[in-house]
Structure formats: structure tokens, C-alpha cells
Amino acid sequence: MKIRLILVFVVCFSPISFAKNPPRFPYDHLSSDVASKDKELLSYETNYYTQILDHFNYNPQSYQTFQQRYLLNDKYWGGSKNNAPIFVYTVLAAWFRLKYPHVTIGALASSAPILNFANITSPYTFNNIITQDFKGESENCYKVIKGTWKQIEDTAKTAGGLEKLRKSFRICKNYISQGSLENWLSTAFVYTAMTDYPTPSNFLNPLPAYPVKEMCKAIDDPKTGNDMFEKVYGAANIYYNYTGNVTCFDLNDDSDPHGLGGWTWQACTEMVMPTDGNSKESIFPPSKWDYNERARFCQSTFGVKPRPDWVTTEFGGYNIERVLKRFGSNIIFFNGLRDPWSGAGVLKDISKSIVAIIAKEGAHHVDLRWSSKEDPEWLRQVRGREVNIISNWLSQYYQSLTEIY
């Protein structure tokens, strides 16, 4: 009998949402961040297989099928005769390991906010970390961004105010509104905090190393004087136009270049993660998480009602240490503390085989980014520790096969 070993590595990309706006998601780390690095390593076959629509629903509709795509690169695989492990890159690793332990040896759950659910993690945590990321770089940077929202609101109410905002932020002439501009700016600050990597990246957009620092440099630049809009535009331009190729920004662009639409469905069904809370100290305008607002959006968009308690019922969460000790093993939880999702991650060891790795200067799944000679020593150490742990899992597994057969 040939034995296939499956080792699952999963990044948990989770919903980011703001009041009065639909949930949005980052996605597709490999295709964007690595694409320009090494074509040989990235060569793969594209395959499809017939998949059931829903494995856990016995209504007749669930028996419908679709062609599920998967990408395969077996160039470096040792083969089944050698019991070589299969590395799978896939939406939710820790939960996959818990649900299917018979086909997984272990899971590296990088930046996985498995505790970001109601009555477990405060809805203020996410934006509090973003606030601290910018405030830690520059008190003035923090104050300028924080003060921008009121100035945008006041300007939008004046005669010709929207036109002034359009010119200040180089918005294309086809469309502008106060809400769309605020959302555009918020997205830049949120995603830049998430991707505050120590080396240049191309995850969601091309960015320099330490982009939060670069944003704050733009805001603190004395050449912009007291023009708050010019300062904030300079910061947003780093996220949206670091290459310098964009002449104006289209706020009416509803394209989906990263394929994020499916995540909005998840945020409206089972991945209901409260992240919208903003205290008076937040870099964003004060607000409260409102489940009813999310439910109304989901009903109007998809005609569905969210199930906010499904995840914690299925996988636990309210006492994650007890839950994981009871039925979990071989999971690495990595979190970079500059990542706003880290506030809902597992930040301490649960057992000898369920390990938390923390990087104070780390951002969202920085450990899974393409390695570079410019990587700082702390990042090399994180990856080295992960490799050692995974090697031990494999050694233990191979030993168990020897004992069985």
C-alpha cells in the first residue's frame, strides 16, 4: 500500500470591513508576491476535478457539482515510494488539521485569527493595532491621519468641496463621494499596516520595505507645509502608486483583480469577524461593531443570514487552550505583532506540539513570503524554527510507520 503524506500550510485571510461598506479581503499571496521571482520554481500544472458543491449539506441542491481547480508542481517531490510529504498551500490550516487529522501531518497557520469572533476578541482590537503601527512610527503621522476624516467631512459639505477633494487626492473625474474617498484612504492604511514587510513586496500592490514608515515620512515631509490633504495624499500614493504609473485614481472601479468576491460571501455566512470598532484614540473615526448592519448588508447582497456562532460551535474558541489540548496536535501558529489580525491569534504555546511563534516586528504572514538575502535575522530565525518543527513532525511520522509495519 502506498502512503501519501499530506502536510497542510494555510494562511488565514480574513475579512476587513468598515462601517457602511461591504467586507473586503486580501487574497492570493503566491500569485502576486512571488510571480516575478523565479519562473522555474513557480511552474505548475493546472488541473480540475469534479467537486460536490457542499459536503455537509444533504439537501438536493448540495449534490450539484463544479470543476474545482488546483495547481500542481511536483518537480521537487520525492514520490510516493519514498513516502515523500506533499505540501499543500490552502483558505484555513488550523481548522483543516483539526477536521481532517487523518490526512494531515501538521499545519502552519500563519497569521490565523481563529479567535476573531464575537465575545472572544474585542471588535476594537484590529484597528487599535493599526493605530499603534502608525503612532509608533510618528506621533505627528498619527495625528494627521486621525484629523483627516473630520476635514474631509467638513470640506465635502461646502460648495465645491467634492471638487476640491477630487483635485487634492488626484481622483479621476468620473466619480467622487465622501464615503468612497474615505474608504479608499482607509483601505490604504489598513492594507499597508498588514503588509508592513521588512523588504519590498508585491502582495496586494507594489510596496517598498517598511511601507508604514514610508507613509509617515510622506506625512512628516516639511515640504508639504500645513496642507493636510497633500500629506495624506502622499501617504496613500505610496500604497496605490508606488511605481508612479497612475495619473488618477478611479473610485468607481468595481473590478476584482485579486478574486475577492468569494470572501465577501464567507463574511456573510460563517466567517463573521467583528473588526469595525474604533475608540476615540483610533486612527479612524469612532465607531462600534454592528452585527445588524452586517446582517442587513448580507441580506440585501446575497439574500442570506449570517451564522455568527458557527465557527466557535464547530471548532471551539471561547477557551481555545482547553479546546486545542483536547483534540489538537502538530500546529504552528505564527503571528507578527504589527499585523492587525495578530490580536485574534494564538499567541502562546498550547502544548508541546501546538506552538506559537511571535515576531514583534512581523506583519501578515511575513514568514511565508519569498525569502530574500535582505531578510532581517529575526525573520530567518522564525523560518528556521518552523522548518525544525516540521522536520520533527515528519521524523515522528516516519517512525510511527516503522512501528506499524
For each residue, the residues with C-beta under 8 A, 3 or more apart:
1:
2: 80 81
3: 80 83 401
4: 80 86
5: 83 84 85 86 105 394 397
6: 85 86 88 103 104 105
7: 85 86 87 88 104 105 106 107 390 393 394
8: 88 90 93 96 97 104 106 107
9: 87 88 89 90 93 107 108 110 368
10: 89 90 91 92 93 94 96 107 108 109 110 112
11: 29 93 109 110 111 112 365 368
12: 91 92 93 94 109 110 111 112 113 114 341
13: 25 26 27 91 263
14: 25 113 116 271 273 341
15: 23 24 25 263 264 266 267 271 273 275
16: 23 24 25 26 126 187 190 191 275
17: 21 22 23 24 267 275 276 294
18: 21 183 186 276 284
19: 276 287 290 293
20: 179 293
21: 17 18 24 179 183
22: 17 264 297 301
23: 15 16 17 263 264 267 268 294
24: 15 16 17 21 187 260 263 264
25: 13 14 15 16 258 260 263 264 267
26: 13 16 191 194 203 204 258 260 364
27: 13 258 259 260 263
28: 31 32 258 259
29: 11 32 33 34 203 365 368 369
30: 33 34 42 89
31: 28 34 35
32: 28 29 35 202 203 204 258
33: 29 30 201 202 203 369 370
34: 29 30 31 37 38 41 42 370
35: 31 32 42 202
36: 202
37: 34 41 42 370
38: 34 41 42
39: 42 43
40: 43
41: 34 37 38 73
42: 30 34 35 37 38 39 73
43: 39 40 73 75
44: 71 72 73
45: 71 72 73
46: 69 70 71
47: 69 70 71 72
48: 67 68 69 70
49: 67 68 70
50: 65 66 67 68
51: 65 66 67 68
52: 55 62 63 64 65
53: 61 62 63 64 65 66
54: 57 61 62
55: 52 62
56:
57: 54 61 62
58: 62
59: 62
60: 63
61: 53 54 57 64
62: 52 53 54 55 57 58 59
63: 52 53 60
64: 52 53 61
65: 50 51 52 53
66: 50 51 53
67: 48 49 50 51
68: 48 49 50 51
69: 46 47 48
70: 46 47 48 49
71: 44 45 46 47
72: 44 45 47
73: 41 42 43 44 45 76
74: 77
75: 43
76: 73
77: 74 84 86
78: 82 84
79: 82 84
80: 2 3 4 83 84
81: 2
82: 78 79
83: 3 5 80 398 401
84: 5 77 78 79 80
85: 5 6 7 105 394
86: 4 5 6 7 77
87: 7 9
88: 6 7 8 9
89: 9 10 30
90: 8 9 10 93 96
91: 10 12 13
92: 10 12 95 96 112
93: 8 9 10 11 12 90 96 97 107 108 109 110 112 331
94: 10 12 97 98 107 109 112 114 328 331 333
95: 92 98 99 114 314 315
96: 8 10 90 92 93 99 100 104 107
97: 8 93 94 100 101 104 106 107 109 328 330 331
98: 94 95 101 315 327 328
99: 95 96 315
100: 96 97 103 104
101: 97 98 104 329
102:
103: 6 100
104: 6 7 8 96 97 100 101 107 330
105: 5 6 7 85 330 393 394 397
106: 7 8 97 329 330 331 332 353 390 393
107: 7 8 9 10 93 94 96 97 104 330 331 332
108: 9 10 93 331 332 334 367 368 386 390
109: 10 11 12 93 94 97 112 114 331 332 333 334
110: 9 10 11 12 93 334 365 367 368
111: 11 12 334 335 336 339 341 342 345 364 365
112: 10 11 12 92 93 94 109 333 341 345 346
113: 12 14 116 121 273 341 342 343 344 345
114: 12 94 95 109 315 317 320 344 345 346
115: 120 121 317 320 344 345 346
116: 14 113 120 121 126 273 274 275 341 343 344
117: 120 121 272 273 274 308 309 311 312 317
118: 272 274 291 308 309
119: 318
120: 115 116 117 312 317 318 344
121: 113 115 116 117 125 274 343 344
122: 125 277 343
123: 126 274 275 276 277 288 289
124: 127 128 277 278 279 282
125: 121 122 128 129 275 277 340 343 344
126: 16 116 123 129 130 275 277 340 341 343 344
127: 124 130 131 275 276 277 278 282 283 284 340
128: 124 125 131 132 279 281 282 343
129: 125 126 132 133 193 337 338 339 340 342 343
130: 126 127 133 134 189 190 193 283 284 340
131: 127 128 134 135 142 281 282 283 284
132: 128 129 135 136
133: 129 130 136 137 193 196 212 338 340
134: 130 131 137 138 141 142 145 189 193 212 215 216 283
135: 131 132 138 139 141 142 283
136: 132 133
137: 133 134 141 212 213 216
138: 134 135 141 142 216 219 220
139: 135 142 143
140: 143 144 219 220
141: 134 135 137 138 144 145 215 216 219 220 235
142: 131 134 135 138 139 145 146 283
143: 139 140 146 147
144: 140 141 147 148 219 228 231 232
145: 134 141 142 148 189 219 232 235 283
146: 142 143 149 282 283 284
147: 143 144 150 151 228
148: 144 145 151 152 185 228 229 232
149: 146 152 153 182 284 285
150: 147 153 154 285
151: 147 148 154 155 228 229
152: 148 149 155 156 165 178 181 182
153: 149 150 156 157 178
154: 150 151 157 158 161
155: 151 152 158 161 164 165
156: 152 153 161 162 165 177 178
157: 153 154 161
158: 154 155 161 164
159:
160: 163 164
161: 154 155 156 157 158 164 165
162: 156 165 166 176 177 178
163: 160 166 167
164: 155 158 160 161 167 168
165: 152 155 156 161 162 168 169 171 176 178 181 229
166: 162 163 169 171 173 176
167: 163 164 170 171
168: 164 165 229 230 233
169: 165 166 181 184 185 229 232 233 236 249
170: 167 233 237 247 248 249
171: 165 166 167 175 176 181 248 249 250 251
172: 175 248 249 250 251 252
173: 166 248
174: 250 252
175: 171 172 180 250 251 252
176: 162 165 166 171 180 181 251
177: 156 162 180 181 251
178: 152 153 156 162 165 181 182
179: 20 21 182 183
180: 175 176 177 183 184 251 252
181: 152 165 169 171 176 177 178 184 185 251
182: 149 152 178 179 185 186
183: 18 21 179 180 186 187
184: 169 180 181 187 188 236 249 251
185: 148 169 181 182 188 189 232 236
186: 18 182 183 189 190 284
187: 16 24 183 184 190 191 239
188: 184 185 191 192 235 236 239 240
189: 130 134 145 185 186 192 193 215 235 239 283 284
190: 16 130 186 187 193 194 340
191: 16 26 187 188 194 195 204 205 239
192: 188 189 195 196 207 211 212 215 238 239
193: 129 130 133 134 189 190 196 212 338 339 340 363
194: 26 190 191 339 340 341 363 364
195: 191 192 201 203 204 207 211 363 364
196: 133 192 193 210 211 212 338 363
197: 200 201 203 207 209 210 211 363 366 369
198: 209 210 361 366 374 375 376 379
199: 209 369 372 374 375
200: 197 206 207 208 209
201: 33 195 197 206 207 369
202: 32 33 35 36 205 206 207
203: 26 29 32 33 195 197 207 369
204: 26 32 191 195 258
205: 191 202 239 240 242
206: 200 201 202 242 243
207: 192 195 197 200 201 202 203 211 238 239 242
208: 200 211 214 238 242
209: 197 198 199 200 374
210: 196 197 198 213 214
211: 192 195 196 197 207 208 214 215 238 239
212: 133 134 137 192 193 196 215 216 338
213: 137 210 216 217
214: 208 210 211 217 218 238
215: 134 141 189 192 211 212 218 219 235 238 239
216: 134 137 138 141 212 213 219 220 235
217: 213 214 220 221
218: 214 215 221 231 234 235 237 238
219: 138 140 141 144 145 215 216 231 232 234 235
220: 138 140 141 216 217 231
221: 217 218 224 231 234
222: 225
223:
224: 221 227 230 231 234
225: 222 230
226:
227: 224 230 231
228: 144 147 148 151 231 232
229: 148 151 165 168 169 232 233
230: 168 224 225 227 233 234
231: 144 218 219 220 221 224 227 228 234 235
232: 144 145 148 169 185 219 228 229 235 236
233: 168 169 170 229 230 236 237
234: 218 219 221 224 230 231 237 238
235: 141 145 188 189 215 216 218 219 231 232 238 239
236: 169 184 185 188 232 233 239 240
237: 170 218 233 234 240 241 242
238: 192 207 208 211 214 215 218 234 235 241 242
239: 187 188 189 191 192 205 207 211 215 235 236 242
240: 188 205 236 237 246 249
241: 237 238 244 245 246 249
242: 205 206 207 208 237 238 239
243: 206 246
244: 241
245: 241
246: 240 241 243 249
247: 170
248: 170 171 172 173
249: 169 170 171 172 184 240 241 246
250: 171 172 174 175 253
251: 171 172 175 176 177 180 181 184
252: 172 174 175 180
253: 250
254:
255:
256: 259 260 261
257:
258: 25 26 27 28 32 204
259: 27 28 256 262
260: 24 25 26 27 256 263 264
261: 256 264 265
262: 259 265 266
263: 13 15 23 24 25 27 260 266 267 271
264: 15 22 23 24 25 260 261 267 268 301
265: 261 262 268 269 302
266: 15 262 263 269 270 271
267: 15 17 23 25 263 264 271 272 273 294 298 306
268: 23 264 265 272 294 297 298 301 302 304 306
269: 265 266 272 298 304 306 307 310
270: 266 306 307 310 311
271: 14 15 263 266 267 311
272: 117 118 267 268 269 291 294 306 307 308
273: 14 15 113 116 117 267 344
274: 116 117 118 121 123 277 289 291
275: 15 16 17 116 123 125 126 127 289 340
276: 17 18 19 123 127 287 288 289 290
277: 122 123 124 125 126 127 274 287 288 289
278: 124 127 282 284 285 286 287
279: 124 128 282 286
280: 286
281: 128 131
282: 124 127 128 131 146 278 279 285 286
283: 127 130 131 134 135 142 145 146 189
284: 18 127 130 131 146 149 186 189 278 287
285: 149 150 278 282
286: 278 279 280 282
287: 19 276 277 278 284
288: 123 276 277
289: 123 274 275 276 277
290: 19 276 293 294
291: 118 272 274 294 295 306 308
292: 295 296
293: 19 20 290 296 297
294: 17 23 267 268 272 290 291 297 298 306
295: 291 292 298 299 305 306
296: 292 293 299 300
297: 22 268 293 294 300 301
298: 267 268 269 294 295 301 302 304 305 306
299: 295 296 302 303 304 305
300: 296 297
301: 22 264 268 297 298
302: 265 268 298 299
303: 299
304: 268 269 298 299
305: 295 298 299
306: 267 268 269 270 272 291 294 295 298
307: 269 270 272 310
308: 117 118 272 291
309: 117 118 312 313
310: 269 270 307 313 314
311: 117 270 271 314 315 317
312: 117 120 309 315 316 317 318
313: 309 310
314: 95 310 311
315: 95 98 99 114 311 312 323
316: 312 319 320 322 323 324
317: 114 115 117 120 311 312 320 323
318: 119 120 312
319: 316 322 323
320: 114 115 316 317 323 324 346 350
321: 324 325 348 350
322: 316 319 325 326
323: 315 316 317 319 320 326 327 328
324: 316 320 321 327 328 331 346 350 351 354
325: 321 322 328 350 351 354
326: 322 323
327: 98 323 324
328: 94 97 98 323 324 325 331 350 351 354
329: 101 106 351 353 354
330: 97 104 105 106 107 353 354 393
331: 93 94 97 106 107 108 109 324 328 353 354 355
332: 106 107 108 109 355 356 357 386 389 390
333: 94 109 112 345 346 347 354 355 356 357
334: 108 109 110 111 356 357 358 359 362 365 367 382 386
335: 111 339 341 342 345 346 347 356 357 358 359 362
336: 111 339 342 358 359 360 361 362 363 364 365 366 367
337: 129 342 358 359 360 361 362
338: 129 133 193 196 212 342 360 361 362 363
339: 111 129 193 194 335 336 342 362 363 364 365 366
340: 125 126 127 129 130 133 190 193 194 275 343
341: 12 14 111 112 113 116 126 194 335 344 345 364
342: 111 113 129 335 336 337 338 339 345 347
343: 113 116 121 122 125 126 128 129 340
344: 113 114 115 116 120 121 125 126 273 341
345: 111 112 113 114 115 333 335 341 342 356
346: 112 114 115 320 324 333 335 350 354 356
347: 333 335 342 356 358
348: 321 356
349: 352 354 355 356
350: 320 321 324 325 328 346 354 355 356
351: 324 325 328 329 354
352: 349 355
353: 106 329 330 331 393
354: 324 325 328 329 330 331 333 346 349 350 351
355: 331 332 333 349 350 352 389
356: 332 333 334 335 345 346 347 348 349 350
357: 332 333 334 335 367 382 385 386
358: 334 335 336 337 347 362
359: 334 335 336 337 362 366 367 378 379 382
360: 336 337 338 378
361: 198 336 337 338 376 378
362: 334 335 336 337 338 339 358 359 366 367 378 379 382
363: 193 194 195 196 197 336 338 339 366
364: 26 111 194 195 336 339 341
365: 11 29 110 111 334 336 339 368 369
366: 197 198 336 339 359 362 363 369 379 382
367: 108 110 334 336 357 359 362 379 382 383 386
368: 9 11 29 108 110 365
369: 29 33 197 199 201 203 365 366
370: 33 34 37
371: 375 383
372: 199 375
373:
374: 198 199 209
375: 198 199 371 372 379 380
376: 198 361 379 380
377: 380 381
378: 359 360 361 362 381 382
379: 198 359 362 366 367 375 376 382 383
380: 375 376 377 383 384
381: 377 378 384 385
382: 334 357 359 362 366 367 378 379 385 386
383: 367 371 379 380 386 387
384: 380 381 387 388
385: 357 381 382 388 389
386: 108 332 334 357 367 382 383 389 390
387: 383 384 390 391
388: 384 385 391 392
389: 332 355 385 386 392 393
390: 7 106 108 332 386 387 393 394
391: 387 388 394 395
392: 388 389 395 396
393: 7 105 106 330 353 389 390 396 397
394: 5 7 85 105 390 391 397 398
395: 391 392 398 399
396: 392 393 399 400
397: 5 105 393 394 400 401
398: 83 394 395 401 402
399: 395 396 402 403
400: 396 397 403 404
401: 3 83 397 398 404 405
402: 398 399 405
403: 399 400
404: 400 401
405: 401 402
